[in-house]
């Protein structure tokens, strides 16, 4: 049982206190002042700010921040990644210190931005993302929880094997419809060739939401949070981007959910298609992005198996999203102008 969910206020207090201690320790380890240290709202890691530096503290039993530190050394300057000061710690307690850049997460500025400013922000993001996608990825170990259940392979059929194996196992779980899993297996198997090849050596960001982009009021100052970055085809980044545009409130801290509306992001995919057309240019692009989405949802299904029938689950449960992919009512179908009206 997750005790931070059973006792949310206690869990938050304990996490914050430990995180502050680790942030202070990280600053001390590199001889930096800790004056005005304050916690920033964040979704994944704990983030602590001083006037000049940012300390990110990992809350996961991994070395994701170590991976990001390695990757930061090869990112082109135009990406805008902040200067790395130091990283350290051990598995489950690693930390990263970087210089603080001007700006706030774009997702938090977005509600008050004009259409013209939003359009310009997307253009700048596309330029920076291109720079990421043309960079060969160094060897990065330690990512044991890949967001999509897909593996690098010369063919799509090989890339989806872990996904297919998981779907086959899930068919026997309680509250899972074996027929729905059979349909998912058929869809994945019949479209897997669209992914060939899936062993592309260049970097994908891995978590491209507007929460991970800095905006200073006039321009994008940085793409941040590369802890899920890895080698892959550039359009793999469309999965999180499209998911964010459709369900943006699920990607921001709780304090900002009420300000974050899907209708404010309705034009973003079309703007990206104008500014970065090659990201959408594969002749089987829709099949590819749908496979990416299914591979994400099945990975989450592993983490959160249903505890009741599909009809009673929350509308954003991964089993619901998987079902929507198969029924033609998924947000990708809506973006593609093909959403079924039969629910």
NUSE-749907 format. One record per atom (N, C-alpha, C, O): residue in three letters; x, y, z. Coordinates in steps of 0.001 Angstrom, whole numbers, plus 500000, padded with zeros to 6 digits. Each point is the difference from the previous one (the first is absolute). Layout:
N
ALAXYZ
...
***
This chain:
343
UNK500845498802500000
UNK499155501198500000
UNK500878501246500000
UNK501025500050500681
UNK498560500962498541
UNK500728501266499936
UNK499567500884501172
UNK498908500567499977
UNK501938499551501041
UNK499621500728501205
UNK499870501498499759
UNK499283500683500731
UNK501401499833498252
UNK499835501426499727
UNK498612500297499448
UNK499551501145500064
UNK499755497847499391
UNK498638500223499515
UNK499007499790501118
UNK498957500654500025
UNK501338498447500904
UNK499105499778501127
UNK500060501178500963
UNK498975500408500547
UNK502209500137499662
UNK500197501149500885
UNK500678501110499198
UNK501188500254500196
UNK498075500419498897
UNK500649500933499077
UNK500742501135500668
UNK501089500360499551
UNK498363500219501507
UNK500689501137500614
UNK501280499551500693
UNK501021500684499929
UNK498926498155500748
UNK501192499469500647
UNK501043499635498972
UNK501178500317500161
UNK498384499000498757
UNK500941499598498967
UNK500681501186499368
UNK501208499981499769
UNK498017501061499948
UNK500571501193499380
UNK501008500659500916
UNK501048500459499545
UNK498643499594501759
UNK500910500614500950
UNK501303499221500109
UNK501085500582500012
UNK498795498084500068
UNK501194499170500109
UNK500860500124498758
UNK501221500123500097
UNK498128499844498691
UNK500743500091498754
UNK500695501340499885
UNK501166500068499610
UNK498124501003500728
UNK500583501329499899
UNK501172500175500953
UNK501030500560499625
UNK498822498966501599
UNK501084500141500970
UNK501241499257499565
UNK501106500532500091
UNK498723498233499434
UNK501148499234499526
UNK500590500640498755
UNK501219500084499852
UNK497907500368499252
UNK500495500628498780
UNK500794501260500292
UNK501032500244499375
UNK498493500556501568
UNK500741501217500351
UNK501375499657500549
UNK500991500651499670
UNK499061498321501170
UNK501288499591500568
UNK500949499542498895
UNK501192500306500026
UNK498273498964499013
UNK500847499523498903
UNK500422501158499094
UNK501124500021499499
UNK497980500937500294
UNK500357501164499187
UNK501097500812500677
UNK500948500436499347
UNK498922499767501970
UNK501044500709500746
UNK501316499242499933
UNK501065500600499855
UNK498856498064500251
UNK501210499193499915
UNK500657500097498636
UNK501226500045499899
UNK497960499987499044
UNK500548500112498647
UNK500709501335499815
UNK501094500044499437
UNK498301501037501026
UNK500632501316499874
UNK501286500070500809
UNK500997500567499552
UNK498974498862501623
UNK501205499989500832
UNK501112499194499343
UNK501172500366500089
UNK498463498535499252
UNK500991499123499382
UNK500770500698498886
UNK501149499656499722
UNK498219501318499644
UNK500683500705498911
UNK500376501425500396
UNK500410500798499157
UNK499447499516502131
UNK500449501281500518
UNK499179501188499550
UNK500541501086499792
UNK498151498720500055
UNK499128501091499547
UNK499127500493501148
UNK499644499216500879
UNK500010502054499129
UNK499173500548501080
UNK498570499466499906
UNK499495499726498912
UNK499870500134502240
UNK498629499500500057
UNK499017501087500414
UNK498874499697500395
UNK501537501566499521
UNK499123501097500404
UNK498756500035499138
UNK500061499783498790
UNK498807500492501842
UNK498710500116499313
UNK499564498702499328
UNK499276500032499005
UNK501153498840501523
UNK499595498716499432
UNK498494499814500186
UNK499481500103501112
UNK499833499623497784
UNK498547499835500044
UNK499595498877499065
UNK500618499784498958
UNK498340499511501431
UNK499526498902499161
UNK499117500529498881
UNK499187500900500209
UNK500982498531498595
UNK499154500330498858
UNK499012498874499763
UNK500299498840500286
UNK498524501489499194
UNK499029498967499641
UNK500555499147498881
UNK500544500517499024
UNK499319498170501117
UNK500513499083498993
UNK499164498733500000
UNK499359499672500998
UNK500649499613497877
UNK499188498798499864
UNK500775498754500382
UNK499480499159500734
UNK501752500698498789
UNK500740498743500163
UNK501013500057501130
UNK499907499228500954
UNK501062501681498949
UNK501043500124501016
UNK499667501137500954
UNK499091500791499749
UNK501657499283501351
UNK499953501214500812
UNK500987500995499388
UNK501124499645499643
UNK498431501607500244
UNK500821501039499398
UNK500143501134501010
UNK499015500490500551
UNK502242499919499679
UNK500301501056500958
UNK500767501103499298
UNK500891499727499195
UNK498768501517501107
UNK500582501154499329
UNK500729500904500979
UNK499524500249501108
UNK501639500240498470
UNK500610501166500629
UNK499934501122498968
UNK499398499822498941
UNK501195501301501341
UNK499951501093499035
UNK500710499643498694
UNK499635500497498934
UNK501384498636501152
UNK500836499738498831
UNK500034498542499558
UNK500496499702498914
UNK498987499386501902
UNK500156498582499700
UNK498683499245500197
UNK499096500442500710
UNK500840498406498633
UNK498872499074500142
UNK500554498660500456
UNK500962499488499428
UNK498424499949501610
UNK500371498672500478
UNK498805499085499765
UNK498907500257500504
UNK501300498689498738
UNK498957498997499799
UNK500372498760500795
UNK501134499525499942
UNK497903499962500796
UNK500217498863500891
UNK499104498859499545
UNK498780500153499943
UNK501807498721499737
UNK499257498845499494
UNK499183499359501121
UNK500513499763501094
UNK498215499957498625
UNK499140499308500961
UNK499746498554499581
UNK499171499315500599
UNK501536500222498381
UNK499766498674499441
UNK501232499126500213
UNK501122500504500052
UNK498670498192500069
UNK501117499068500212
UNK500713499745498672
UNK499931498905499442
UNK500739502103500075
UNK500686499906498719
UNK501160500985499986
UNK500249500705500978
UNK500455499329497894
UNK501060500990499802
UNK499640500894498807
UNK500847500312499163
UNK497882500090500780
UNK499545500781498858
UNK500751501322499884
UNK500306500440498892
UNK499993500196502232
UNK500688501290499933
UNK501460499826499585
UNK500577500878499359
UNK500010497995501007
UNK501356499712499520
UNK499996499881498479
UNK500901500507499331
UNK498084498824500126
UNK499887499861498550
UNK499893501377499355
UNK500637500273498982
UNK498551500590501621
UNK499816501331499427
UNK501303500795500041
UNK500298500751499071
UNK500470499088501989
UNK501280500696500091
UNK500928499582498868
UNK500680500839499410
UNK499352497869500286
UNK500819499509498885
UNK499503500590498687
UNK500790500474499184
UNK497916499493500621
UNK499416500482498754
UNK500235501493499804
UNK500197500457498874
UNK499782500303502216
UNK500140501451499889
UNK501304500411499335
UNK500098501100499456
UNK500889498041500580
UNK501307500336499442
UNK500034499917498476
UNK500952500480499385
UNK498026498921499992
UNK500007499885498541
UNK498869500817499357
UNK499950500112498775
UNK499162500449502014
UNK498900500773499432
UNK500528501264499331
UNK500830500698500584
UNK498709499613498204
UNK500453501221499326
UNK499621501247500788
UNK499027500000500755
UNK501736501038499066
UNK499782501241500740
UNK498611500575499759
UNK499404500584500905
UNK500070499252497865
UNK498704500600499684
UNK498832499343500746
UNK498901500554500031
UNK501324498282500565
UNK498956499383500819
UNK499730500862501228
UNK498872500060500489
UNK502172500608500005
UNK499845500892501139
UNK500082499312501346
UNK499608500583501011
UNK500893498186499027
UNK500090499320501286
UNK500935500785500924
UNK501067500430499560
UNK498559499766501707
UNK500830500807500900
UNK501358499350500260
UNK500167498791499841
UNK500789502030500557
UNK501344499501500281
UNK499977499060501199
UNK499491500344501067
UNK501071498463498740
UNK500083499033501090
UNK501115500410500963
UNK501140500208499583
UNK498530499907501698
UNK501005500282501024
UNK500565498701500549
UNK501216499815500041
UNK497900499281500384
UNK500460498717500550
UNK498807499078500169
UNK498860500448500122
UNK501418498277499883
UNK498984499024500374
UNK500648499007500948
UNK501222499845500002
UNK497970499483500801
UNK500547499051500969
UNK498893499195500647
UNK498852500013499555
UNK501515499289501502
UNK499044499154500693
UNK500010498584499474
UNK500763499663499094
UNK498376499506501485
UNK499926498594499647
UNK498606499674499480
UNK499121500861499972
UNK500687497902499619
UNK498704499573499489
UNK498898500328500992
UNK500069499627501172
UNK498916501074498346
UNK498893500370500860
UNK500232501268500795
UNK499101500471500697
UNK502099500088499206
UNK500283501239500736
UNK500969500883499221
UNK500771500753500597
UNK499194499160498079
UNK500925500824499231
UNK499421501399499813
UNK498793500209500120
UNK502077500732499587
UNK499624501393499868
UNK500787500638498859
UNK501010499472499533
UNK498493501670500044
UNK500584500713498871
UNK499933501489500308
UNK498953500506500404
UNK502164500200499406
UNK500039501451500197
UNK500343500649498669
UNK501005499658499376
UNK498148501292500183
UNK500242500739498763
UNK499804501488500265
UNK499435500389501022
UNK501034500430498055
UNK499754501433500116
UNK498520500284499782
UNK499320499280499270
UNK500196501764501363
UNK498601500378499843
UNK499848500942498811
UNK500693501013499905
UNK498401498648499199
UNK499733500827498824
UNK498734500821500214
UNK499150499628500810
UNK500719501470498482
UNK498773500803500149
UNK498794499263499420
UNK500115499251499030
UNK498742500978501581
UNK498774499442499457
UNK499261499110500977
UNK500501499665501074
UNK498289499958498522
UNK499143499101500759
UNK499573498879499064
UNK500098500154498783
UNK499431498722501749
UNK499495498951499110
UNK498930500553499063
UNK499083500700500431
UNK501043498982498309
UNK499103500551498988
UNK498542499663500286
UNK499110500794499696
UNK500639498043500880
UNK498622499598500295
UNK499327500954500971
UNK498777500138499979
UNK501993500518500867
UNK499435500906501002
UNK499796501409499448
UNK499141500749500466
UNK501668499595498531
UNK499821501299499347
UNK498908499938498929
UNK499366501011499700
UNK500420497828499737
UNK499125499815498837
UNK498599500592500163
UNK499528500660499074
UNK499781499138502057
UNK498624500507500101
UNK499868501497499750
UNK498959500444499515
UNK502065500349500802
UNK499920501453499862
UNK500705500534498758
UNK500059501213499799
UNK500476497902499368
UNK500719500440498809
UNK499034500303498859
UNK498935499390499902
UNK501439501547499245
UNK499212500283498802
UNK500197498869498990
UNK500938499210500109
UNK498172500726498917
UNK500138498988498952
UNK501317500189499255
UNK500664499022499656
UNK499713502215500095
UNK501251500276499284
UNK501210499511500798
UNK500931499435499426
UNK499064500776501885
UNK501105499536500837
UNK500040498475500052
UNK501075499401499961
UNK497760499979500125
UNK499959498537499998
UNK500561499445498689
UNK500765499036499988
UNK498830501603498911
UNK500472499530498688
UNK501506500139499894
UNK500662499110499467
UNK499893501984501027
UNK501442500209499951
UNK500725499000500898
UNK501073499512499645
UNK498352500182501505
UNK500619499034500907
UNK500122498635499330
UNK501033499342500123
UNK497930500230499176
UNK500049498696499320
UNK501070500009498915
UNK500717499013499829
UNK499395502076499447
UNK501043500080498971
UNK501382499827500610
UNK500841499295499443
UNK499400501345501699
UNK501299499896500653
UNK500244498596500554
UNK501117499486499937
UNK497833499901500604
UNK500145498628500501
UNK500388499072498857
UNK500880499153500158
UNK498473500999498696
UNK500302499144498855
UNK501466500119499599
UNK500637498995499684
UNK499901502215500327
UNK501408500193499654
UNK500911499269500977
UNK500957499343499592
UNK498742500773501695
UNK500835499350501009
UNK499858498482499943
UNK500966499262500198
UNK497826500292499532
UNK499784498557499928
UNK500742499384498819
UNK500523498890500099
UNK499520501831498788
UNK500782499509498862
UNK501456499776500399
UNK500617499008499611
UNK499923501926501170
UNK501395499870500439
UNK500189498752500853
UNK501019499318499888
UNK498005500380500963
UNK500060498768500794
UNK499999498790499085
UNK500808499086500167
UNK498290500908498872
UNK499773498815499161
UNK501123499717499017
UNK500069498896499459
UNK500807502056500294
UNK501115499732499095
UNK501282499634500757
UNK501061499855499394
UNK498836499995501936
UNK501169499694500828
UNK500038498510500319
UNK499018499427500472
UNK502130499956499263
UNK500161498575500309
UNK500041499813501508
UNK500687500734500710
UNK498574498284499767
UNK499898499775501443
UNK501217499241500516
UNK500391498991499412
UNK500216501480501681
UNK501086499233500620
UNK499436498771500702
UNK498784499850500117
UNK502077499293500337
UNK499524498854500765
UNK499433500496501333
UNK500663500718500748
UNK498092498880499526
UNK499314500423501218
UNK499422498765500679
UNK499067499382499487
UNK501480500265501649
UNK499493498857500754
UNK499060500482501098
UNK499987501180500351
UNK499235497899500177
UNK499247500294501211
UNK498546500376499812
UNK499319500294500982
UNK500168499708497764
UNK498585500300499797
UNK499257498670499941
UNK499895499380498942
UNK499593500191502208
UNK499351498691500088
UNK498493500088499791
UNK499337498970499874
UNK500122502219500088
UNK498565500192499869
UNK499737500873498782
UNK499619501164500124
UNK500593498251498686
UNK499832500741498756
UNK498529500371499834
UNK499136499141500173
UNK500556502106499500
UNK498594500423499941
UNK499128499191499043
UNK498819499791500275
UNK501742499751498608
UNK499246499147499091
UNK500611498595499990
UNK501222499854499984
UNK497943499131500025
UNK500480498618499990
UNK500439499617498586
UNK499396499139499360
UNK501656501511500171
UNK500581499749498692
UNK501504499942500161
UNK500572500749500791
UNK500067498379498474
UNK501446499821500116
UNK500692500285498676
UNK499467499667498942
UNK501719500947501101
UNK500741500235498761
UNK500207498695499234
UNK500418498994500573
UNK499291501034498148
UNK500114498792499180
UNK499992500406498531
UNK499467501053499649
UNK501124498113499487
UNK500022500345498568
UNK498636499932499333
UNK499787500632498965
UNK499278498604501616
UNK498667499918499410
UNK498941500343501046
UNK500224499851501201
UNK498618500612498320
UNK498909500307500904
UNK499478498770500710
UNK499623500069501170
UNK500350498792498127
UNK499513498763500620
UNK500843499614501207
UNK499472499501500994
UNK501819500724498926
UNK500872499726501147
UNK499795501054501091
UNK500024499679501188
UNK499777501558498413
UNK499863501089500971
UNK498783499835500896
UNK500023500441501149
UNK498905498928498349
UNK498751499906500768
UNK499869498700500783
UNK498955499767500607
UNK502052499390499403
UNK499846498693500642
UNK499681500113501492
UNK499153499264500504
UNK501504501635500196
UNK499726500147501436
UNK498576500520500220
UNK499325499592500945
UNK500236501285498200
UNK498629500503500069
UNK499003498864499780
UNK499025499881500742
UNK501210499289498249
UNK499097498884499728
UNK499984499000501147
UNK498941499491500368
UNK502221500226500195
UNK500067499061501124
UNK499203500515501196
UNK499335499230500693
UNK500737502069499539
UNK499263500592501124
UNK498499499938499751
UNK499235499707500919
UNK500336500562497865
UNK498580499905499669
UNK499482498577500183
UNK498880499795500468
UNK501934499235499165
UNK499591498602500175
UNK499855499643501473
UNK499067499291500380
UNK501849501195500449
UNK499891499743501442
UNK498776500693500579
UNK499278499427500816
UNK500496501806498759
UNK498900500789500550
UNK498640499387499702
UNK499040500236500732
UNK500870498983498205
UNK498720499402499626
UNK499428499106501093
UNK498793499760500033
UNK502054499746500858
UNK499535499091501064
UNK499790500717501333
UNK499636499359500986
UNK500586501954499066
UNK499860500717501257
UNK498525500193500356
UNK499144500020499116
UNK500561500121502174
UNK498632500336500406
UNK499581501347499414
UNK500811500917499871
UNK497921499184499781
UNK499388501237499495
UNK500499500397498613
UNK499728501106499533
UNK501005497986499805
UNK500478500259498643
UNK499195499151499022
UNK499798498806500221
UNK499752501812498716
UNK499262499310498949
UNK500998499345499046
UNK500740500690499299
UNK499276497988500679
UNK500951499279499149
UNK499777500327498527
UNK500951500040499219
UNK497794500195500400
UNK499716500360498620
UNK500600501337499621
UNK500500500164498887
UNK499456500798502029
UNK500600501307499744
UNK501515499866499852
UNK500606500648499147
UNK500002498505501692
UNK501438499784499881
UNK500341499326498675
UNK501023500312499390
UNK498130498772500167
UNK500227499346498709
UNK499943501023498867
UNK500793499940499059
UNK498259501005501038
UNK499914501059498991
UNK501254500872500023
UNK500504500402498951
UNK499996499887502255
UNK501217500805500117
UNK501191499268499390
UNK500815500601499299
UNK499279498115500969
UNK501095499194499441
UNK499932500004498473
UNK501022500113499324
UNK497774499763500148
UNK499834500010498550
UNK500405501352499413
UNK500677500053498973
UNK498913501034501674
UNK500346501332499502
UNK501504500216500024
UNK500574500471499018
UNK500068499191502094
UNK501449500190500114
UNK500732499134498974
UNK500912500479499327
UNK498702498269500551
UNK500672499081499075
UNK499848500446498552
UNK500945499918499215
UNK497866500552500435
UNK499726500343498600
UNK500621501328499579
UNK500166500251498807
UNK500180500601502159
UNK500564501313499651
UNK501457500151500415
UNK500601501045499748
UNK499980497941500879
UNK501372500110500516
UNK501009500350498924
UNK500989500678500279
UNK498781498875498502
UNK500969500274498936
UNK500151501492499734
UNK500995500425499412
UNK498020500383501017
UNK500110501452499819
UNK501170500583500786
UNK500456501100499687
UNK500041498189501328
UNK501090500504500833
UNK501387499695499432
UNK500993500530500499
UNK499093498637498480
UNK501298499605499451
UNK500689501179499316
UNK499392500657499155
UNK501891499629501199
UNK500795499404501073
UNK499748500727501319
UNK499572501154500013
UNK500694498165501081
UNK499793500619501315
UNK501294499981500816
UNK499970499899501226
UNK501154500197498084
UNK501297500055500689
UNK500761501257499589
UNK501212499971499784
UNK498052501129500113
UNK500574501291499601
UNK500909500505501122
UNK499595499951501161
UNK501622500536498542
UNK500969500337501054
UNK499892501412500573
UNK500713500319500951
UNK498421500538498503
UNK499948501382500462
UNK499074500161501205
UNK499186499124500295
UNK500953502008500396
UNK499326500218501283
UNK498529500349499800
UNK499648500771499108
UNK499499498651501733
UNK498650500511500201
UNK499930500528501434
UNK500623499452500908
UNK498605501626499276
UNK499902500610501324
UNK499371499046500998
UNK500524499813501098
UNK498354499582498529
UNK499370498992500845
UNK498903500505500910
UNK499200499205500493
UNK500736502111499745
UNK498978500540500904
UNK499655501427499563
UNK500094500942500787
UNK499510499199497954
UNK499844501323499411
UNK498629500593500321
UNK499115500044499145
UNK500726500403502080
UNK498829500784500384
UNK500437501445500204
UNK501192500276500137
UNK497850500644499885
UNK500339501407500170
UNK500426500298501438
UNK500469501101500290
UNK499374497946500593
UNK500516500139501363
UNK501526499967500000
UNK500632500475500944
UNK499961498966498002
UNK501442499822499920
UNK500653500966499011
UNK501073499726499462
UNK498263501405500310
UNK500504501042499104
UNK499937501328500745
UNK498973500326500595
UNK502111500443499377
UNK500027501298500678
UNK499633501122499037
UNK500432500017498847
UNK498757500923501652
UNK499562501169499228
UNK500218501240500847
UNK499566500043501151
UNK501102500972498298
UNK500327501190500791
UNK499067501183499731
UNK500269501114500448
UNK498648498652498831
UNK499064501057499656
UNK500118500442498564
UNK499065500578499446
UNK502090499154499937
UNK500207500362498602
UNK500539498851499175
UNK499753499923498796
UNK500987499176501850
UNK500598498906499240
UNK500180498762500865
UNK500017500067501229
UNK500117498808498092
UNK500358498747500667
UNK501471500088500374
UNK500843500293499153
UNK499462499457502103
UNK501399500077500429
UNK500654498638500127
UNK501228499911500008
UNK497975499012500092
UNK500625498677500152
UNK498987498885499845
UNK498821500163500311
UNK501662498688499198
UNK499322498724500173
UNK500670499327501191
UNK501227499940500071
UNK497972499556500862
UNK500516499446501243
UNK499602498536500169
UNK499285499433499174
UNK501195499972501916
UNK499554498690500489
UNK500147498902498947
UNK499017499508499448
UNK502229500125500292
UNK500322498958499034
UNK500209498640500668
UNK500698499149499448
UNK498720500635501711
UNK500285498763500721
UNK499446498758499312
UNK500468498893500266
UNK498532501271498843
UNK499466498865499250
UNK500540499951498574
UNK499541499196499189
UNK501429501660500503
UNK500565500031498654
UNK500726498689499705
UNK500524499337500896
UNK499489500314497821
UNK500612498752499559
UNK500072500031498478
UNK499423500898499386
UNK501262498156499989
UNK499979499963498538
UNK498643499516499489
UNK499370499135500608
UNK500194501426498285
UNK498727499590499426
UNK499646500863498808
UNK500647501021499767
UNK498339498591499471
UNK499571500819498865
UNK499412501313500491
UNK499281500005500999
UNK501000501103498336
UNK499539501301500486
UNK498503500063500293
UNK499593500649500963
UNK499578498687498223
UNK498557500135500215
UNK499501499284501249
UNK498821500108500334
UNK502047499166500361
UNK499609499436501284
UNK499625501103500986
UNK499189499785500901
UNK501405501396498923
UNK499662501131500877
UNK498579500508499771
UNK499475500748500825
UNK499902498862498081
UNK498617500402499782
UNK499057499371501022
UNK498938500557500280
UNK501430498297500279
UNK499093499332500934
UNK499697500877501201
UNK498835500280500282
UNK502198500158500431
UNK499767500836501182
UNK499453501359499593
UNK499138500545500691
UNK501346500018498196
UNK499515501303499564
UNK498500499969499727
UNK499272500875500469
UNK500252498127498778
UNK498574499903499688
UNK499190499688501253
UNK498895500514500176
UNK501652498654500681
UNK499335499679501268
UNK499860501264500841
UNK498953500241500600
UNK502101500561499441
UNK499946501245500761
UNK498951500944499429
UNK499233500594500758
UNK500719499553497935
UNK499032500917499393
UNK498563499558500274
UNK499120500842500179
UNK500637497847499857
UNK498649499489500229
UNK499615500002501468
UNK498844500246500343
UNK502132499479500532
UNK499735499842501432
UNK501015500821500806
UNK500698499437500843
UNK499401501857498925
UNK501086500779500612
UNK499942500054501517
UNK501039500108500652
UNK497773499821499919
UNK499886500109501462
UNK500633498823500716
UNK500281500084501196
UNK499953498804498083
UNK500635498839500620
UNK501521500134500064
UNK500672499145500576
UNK499870501916498840
UNK501451500158499879
UNK500538501180500799
UNK501179500334499886
UNK497982500297500913
UNK500436501166500770
UNK499790499730501481
UNK499216499121500361
UNK501475501622500507
UNK499761499842501436
UNK498551500277500359
UNK499301500733499300
UNK500261498674501794
UNK498604500102500422
UNK499527501442500091
UNK498856500300499657
UNK502010500593500800
UNK499607501401500191
UNK499643500695498693
UNK499357501049500023
UNK501047498387498832
UNK499753500643498712
UNK498959499270499163
UNK499700500427498885
UNK499747498483501629
UNK499051499221499206
UNK498787500822499577
UNK499550499899498859
UNK499922500912502049
UNK498771500734499692
UNK500211501088498945
UNK499034500502499425
UNK502216499859500322
UNK500302501021499002
UNK500335499401498637
UNK500112500726499012
UNK500048497963500934
UNK500549499333498822
UNK498880499311499236
UNK499435499012500471
UNK500241501514498338
UNK498837499543499244
UNK500417499482498623
UNK500824500608499317
UNK498599498269500294
UNK500339499395498715
UNK499691500935498836
UNK500735500014499012
UNK498182500772501089
UNK499641500869498892
UNK501068501054499703
UNK500067500517498885
UNK500764499804502105
UNK501082500963499769
UNK501130499406499169
UNK500862500731499510
UNK499140497951500327
UNK501072499329499255
UNK499505499387498693
UNK500729499253499348
UNK498029501061500268
UNK499393499347498842
UNK500787500232498707
UNK500033499128499132
UNK500596502037500736
UNK500722500320498765
UNK501454499532500010
UNK500654500002498957
UNK499851499603502192
UNK501428499706500118
UNK500468498896499055
UNK501027500185499346
UNK498283498676500542
UNK500487498976499063
UNK500082500509498561
UNK500919499636499266
UNK498131501199500330
UNK500009500526498633
UNK501156500971499815
UNK500624500026498940
UNK499666500769502075
UNK501148500901499913
UNK501309499218499899
UNK500885500353499221
UNK499227498594501564
UNK501205499168499911
UNK500136499389498606
UNK501102499916499459
UNK497780499660499968
UNK500052499408498662
UNK500468501010498963
UNK500642499624499019
UNK499046501657501182
UNK500473501041499098
UNK501487500280500200
UNK500732500203499032
UNK499712499807502221
UNK501377500389500319
UNK500996498849499929
UNK501199500221499827
UNK498307498555500308
UNK500875498836499992
UNK499295498900499200
UNK499685498943500547
UNK500066501298498162
UNK499176499086499202
UNK500564498591499887
UNK499242499037499884
UNK502080500835500149
UNK500582498664499864
UNK499669499101501181
UNK500101498778499889
UNK499504501802501242
UNK499610499205501159
UNK498667499290499752
UNK499663499043500696
UNK499591501426498322
UNK498679499459499686
UNK499953499361498608
UNK498916499728499485
UNK502231500033499912
UNK500036499718498562
UNK500020498527499618
UNK499894499682498816
UNK500238499404502150
UNK500048498584499646
UNK498683499592499349
UNK498940500408500475
UNK501092498802498456
UNK498747499612499336
UNK499044499210500896
UNK498809499908499705
UNK501710499519501389
UNK499143499270500944
UNK500064500676501374
UNK500036499336501036
UNK499977502003498944
UNK500222500755501236
UNK498940499733501057
UNK500329499855501177
UNK498409500076498426
UNK498947499796500989
UNK500147498638500676
UNK499807499884501210
UNK500533499092498020
UNK500209498672500594
UNK501167500029500984
UNK499932499385501064
UNK501120501315498590
UNK501169500082500879
UNK499635500667501328
UNK500319499479501068
UNK499014501672498859
UNK499685500715501225
UNK498988499224500845
UNK500062500042501229
UNK499017499258498130
UNK499054499187500765
UNK500735498863500707
UNK499681499682501146
UNK501296499702498189
UNK500802498966500658
UNK500766500570501187
UNK500069499367501054
UNK500502501813498788
UNK500700500629501118
UNK499056500193501181
UNK500358499725501146
UNK498438500749498564
UNK499036500257501058
UNK499575498712500700
UNK499916499959501227
UNK499818499004498010
UNK499632498706500596
UNK501145499479500859
UNK499771499481501093
UNK501457500655498418
UNK501157499516500757
UNK500164500757501310
UNK500474499433500984
UNK499138501840499042
UNK500016500782501249
UNK498901499511500936
UNK500240499761501184
UNK498554500093498277
UNK498861499645500845
UNK500139498600500591
UNK499599499770501141
UNK500956499304498108
UNK500190498643500528
UNK501077499986501075
UNK499893499258500977
UNK501124501541498854
UNK501003500130501068
UNK499358500527501278
UNK500309499509501086
UNK498794501491498810
UNK499298500496501181
UNK499013498973500540
UNK499744499953501203
UNK499703499228497911
UNK499095498940500437
UNK500731499012500911
UNK499418499471500948
UNK501845500288498760
UNK500820499159500874
UNK500105500602501398
UNK499971499280500998
UNK500152502033499066
UNK500154500677501279
UNK498681500123500749
UNK499965499974501230
UNK498947500161498008
UNK498686500228500613
UNK498960499050499410
UNK499090500443499299
UNK501031498266500972
UNK498999499057499474
UNK498616500341500543
UNK499884500440501144
UNK499072499368498066
UNK498655500402500434
UNK499527499195501207
UNK500247498799500104
UNK499074501887500798
UNK499455499371501200
UNK498493499831499901
UNK499365499515500936
UNK500060500882497939
UNK498573499843499765
UNK499755499998498501
UNK500933500176499216
UNK497824499627500382
UNK499663499893498587
UNK500314501286499249
UNK500019501083500585
UNK500226498789498122
UNK500357501137499157
UNK498998501139500131
UNK500400501162500076
UNK498313498530499952
UNK498961501033500027
UNK500032500836501269
UNK499424501087500040
UNK501246498417501002
UNK500031500711501278
UNK501331500704500242
UNK500159500695501004
UNK500778499133498107
UNK501316500610500174
UNK499965501482499651
UNK499151500455499233
UNK501793500291501349
UNK500150501417499666
UNK500267500127498505
UNK500644499138499403
UNK498863501933500001
UNK500108500163498550
UNK501434500097499504
UNK500255499788498814
UNK500696500532502077
UNK501390500097499583
UNK500833498794500414
UNK501223500020499860
UNK498140498939500645
UNK500745498784500335
UNK500595499427498714
UNK499359500068498951
UNK501859499367501104
UNK500623499488498769
UNK499173498937499280
UNK500075499889498777
UNK499136499329501964
UNK499141499014499348
UNK498905500697499193
UNK499618499524498931
UNK499878501600501576
UNK499032500778499241
UNK500634500547498726
UNK499392499945498930
UNK501820500579501178
UNK500657500570498816
UNK500285498915498967
UNK499866500233498799
UNK500529498577501669
UNK500244498899499081
UNK498711499615499275
UNK500001499768498791
UNK498914500168501955
UNK498709499696499400
UNK499609501049498966
UNK499476499664498938
UNK500778501606501369
UNK499671501076499066
UNK500812499879498710
UNK499493500307498921
UNK501761499251501182
UNK500825499801498807
UNK499382498979499064
UNK500070500138498779
UNK499326498836501800
UNK499424498931499205
UNK498610500343499478
UNK499571499455498983
UNK499715501449501706
UNK498639500364499601
UNK499979501181499042
UNK498954500309499429
UNK502176500355500386
UNK500025501177499146
UNK499515501258500678
UNK499597500951499331
UNK500437499067502008
UNK499561501192500748
UNK501159500656500747
UNK499779500824500888
UNK501429498822498764
UNK501202500499500656
UNK500266501439499568
UNK499520500438498955
UNK501258500307501865
UNK500310501383499624
UNK500782500056498695
UNK499895500990499276
UNK500887497982500398
UNK500710499990498723
UNK499021499923498831
UNK500221500620498960
UNK498708498626501211
UNK498975499951498960
UNK499343501368499826
UNK499683500406498882
UNK500117500297502225
UNK499409501335499898
UNK500949500956499285
UNK499573500769499139
UNK501721499188501215
UNK500961500855499314
UNK500058499674498512
UNK500224500883499172
UNK499576497859500499
UNK500089499564498607
UNK498688500150499241
UNK499912499653498823
UNK499060500871501863
UNK498711500195499360
UNK499257498727499723
UNK499148499964499112
UNK501158498960501641
UNK499389498704499760
UNK499310499430501225
UNK499736498799500050
UNK499968502027500933
UNK499401499475501228
UNK498621499443499742
UNK499163500642499366
UNK500606498146501137
UNK498690499380499886
UNK499024500649500968
UNK500396500459501071
UNK498350499581498562
UNK498974500540500895
UNK499339498878500794
UNK499089500252500788
UNK501363498513499010
UNK499377498863500680
UNK500792499662501251
UNK501090499435499908
UNK498378500901501258
UNK500685499769501279
UNK499423498756500664
UNK500434499624501088
***
